[in-house]
Amino acid sequence: MKYLMIGAIAIIKREALRFISQKARFIASLVRPIIWLIVFAAGFRAALGLSITPPYETYITYEVYIVPGLCGMVQLFNAMQSSLSLVYDREMGSMRLLLTSPIPRCWLLFSKLMAGTLVSIIQVYSFLLLAGFAGITFSFSGYVLALPVLLLNGLMLGALGLFLSATIKQLENFAGVMNFVIFPMFFLSTALYPLWKMAEASTLLRDICAFNPFSHAVELLRFSLYGQFNGTAFIYVFCALVLFLSASLWGYDPARSGFAKKSK
Amino acid sequence: MNEGLNVQELSHSYGNKKALDNVSFNISKGTFCALLGPNGAGKSTLFALLTRLFTPSTGNINIMDVDLLKNPSDALAKIGIVFQQPTFDMDLTVQQNLNYAAALHGLSGKAGLEAINTSLEQLGMQHRAGEKVRSLNGGHRRRMEIARALLHQPNILLLDEATVGLDAETRHMITSYAHKITKERDTIVLWATHLVDEVMLDDQLLILHQGKIIKDGLCKELIGDKTLAETFATLTGSRTI
């Protein structure tokens, strides 16, 4: 058991060291949502009326509405960036070092996932701090309750990235991930508009948004920031985590020779 | 009991293409075994199977009497690997990279530090521990990779084309060191190469060609009166360096 913990700590520490050394990555992770919050939200505030829907008990401005969605965006981008670095590691060979360790492969992958998630949580809280300076704050309990949710969301999105990294054949194909995973996942979710607003435009869009696990991740976070628990969203995100994690373990199964073939 | 590296009837295919075909061999403790084969012979596939990057279509691999397929963790703990591609994190220091590798073998704290210091000292590289890997030249990086592979004192050291791209002096230094540890530590060294001048007469020699082991024995016995380059060229039709 001890060697499992030693391995997990080493993987997390390595990710942290890389994160610290890649200052541009950290700044980009904050600049992106801040621009959305300041520029995009300012434009939409006038155009978009928001009714009172749970967890909100009063009318809110659009900036307040999109903060949980932007937190989700930070985690989504981080998960895909970690996925990109896994594809890079595989092409460059350093993934081999990890996978040939005597530590069970499922534990190694979970540790890698946890490392990426912890980095994303740091990014989210940094963003929430900046959002606080912009006047969007939550109660102390909201910030605390958001932590386990961010952990769950980060693992779910990271597991999706892990699965994608096992299936993407070349680094160049990663642009496709941006177009076919990140953008649809973000825009077809409740990150920017509530479901009822989507339904006004199209019921199909509303249904797609309701199916998208990212919507539930955002809603789970939105409720937690207001000290509430959204059971449906939790079950949905948890099931998505199990599904994506199983898929990534399948993707990295040594019995599937795909990994080695790609990394040759 | 088979205290060595034992491979039995190993085959592997990529789709319809057979990369390894019924490969069997045995390497005893304290042996330097050169795996010689032209590019595309199946050496990297064999290494990927020996390190469980993937599992074979058929066959068995026993590492110091541990079945790699049934008990991968115990088997992998007995192996040290130097990959063909560099696997360092270039932006971290040598020490940070080695800390990471040691931890992946369950070594941390004082035990990890001692293992790293010993390993670096043996390769004459302890003074470079604080430097970023990016600042090291190819030869020093290779030495670091060997130091890393030896951190957990493995019974078997696998080196996949470890000298590719290095100058003659560094190649000689690394091959000599690999031979030395077979004697001093009773370690098995499996050395994949396509360069005949890295093989010594007393080494065990496996010649892999088109996925099959076509020769297995002591180098001097296999070549007889000829040179290894001539024997290799005759057997495989390959030009060698």
Chai-1 contact restraints between the chains, C-beta under 6 A:
chainA,res_idxA,chainB,res_idxB,connection_type,confidence,min_distance_angstrom,max_distance_angstrom,comment,restraint_id
A,Y3,B,G106,contact,1.0,0.0,6.0,A-B,restraint_1
A,I6,B,A103,contact,1.0,0.0,6.0,A-B,restraint_2
A,I6,B,G106,contact,1.0,0.0,6.0,A-B,restraint_3
A,I6,B,S108,contact,1.0,0.0,6.0,A-B,restraint_4
A,G7,B,A103,contact,1.0,0.0,6.0,A-B,restraint_5
A,G7,B,L104,contact,1.0,0.0,6.0,A-B,restraint_6
A,A10,B,Y100,contact,1.0,0.0,6.0,A-B,restraint_7
A,A10,B,A103,contact,1.0,0.0,6.0,A-B,restraint_8
A,R14,B,Y100,contact,1.0,0.0,6.0,A-B,restraint_9
A,L17,B,L92,contact,1.0,0.0,6.0,A-B,restraint_10
A,S21,B,D91,contact,1.0,0.0,6.0,A-B,restraint_11
A,G93,B,F83,contact,1.0,0.0,6.0,A-B,restraint_12
A,G93,B,Q85,contact,1.0,0.0,6.0,A-B,restraint_13
A,G93,B,T87,contact,1.0,0.0,6.0,A-B,restraint_14
A,S94,B,T87,contact,1.0,0.0,6.0,A-B,restraint_15
A,R96,B,F83,contact,1.0,0.0,6.0,A-B,restraint_16
A,R96,B,T87,contact,1.0,0.0,6.0,A-B,restraint_17
A,L97,B,T87,contact,1.0,0.0,6.0,A-B,restraint_18
A,T100,B,T51,contact,1.0,0.0,6.0,A-B,restraint_19
A,T100,B,I81,contact,1.0,0.0,6.0,A-B,restraint_20
A,S101,B,L104,contact,1.0,0.0,6.0,A-B,restraint_21
A,P102,B,S73,contact,1.0,0.0,6.0,A-B,restraint_22
A,P102,B,L76,contact,1.0,0.0,6.0,A-B,restraint_23
A,P102,B,A77,contact,1.0,0.0,6.0,A-B,restraint_24
A,P254,B,R52,contact,1.0,0.0,6.0,A-B,restraint_25
A,P254,B,F54,contact,1.0,0.0,6.0,A-B,restraint_26
A,P254,B,T55,contact,1.0,0.0,6.0,A-B,restraint_27
A,A255,B,T55,contact,1.0,0.0,6.0,A-B,restraint_28
A,S257,B,F54,contact,1.0,0.0,6.0,A-B,restraint_29
A,A260,B,A48,contact,1.0,0.0,6.0,A-B,restraint_30
A,A260,B,L53,contact,1.0,0.0,6.0,A-B,restraint_31
A,A260,B,F54,contact,1.0,0.0,6.0,A-B,restraint_32
A,K261,B,Y14,contact,1.0,0.0,6.0,A-B,restraint_33
A,K264,B,S44,contact,1.0,0.0,6.0,A-B,restraint_34
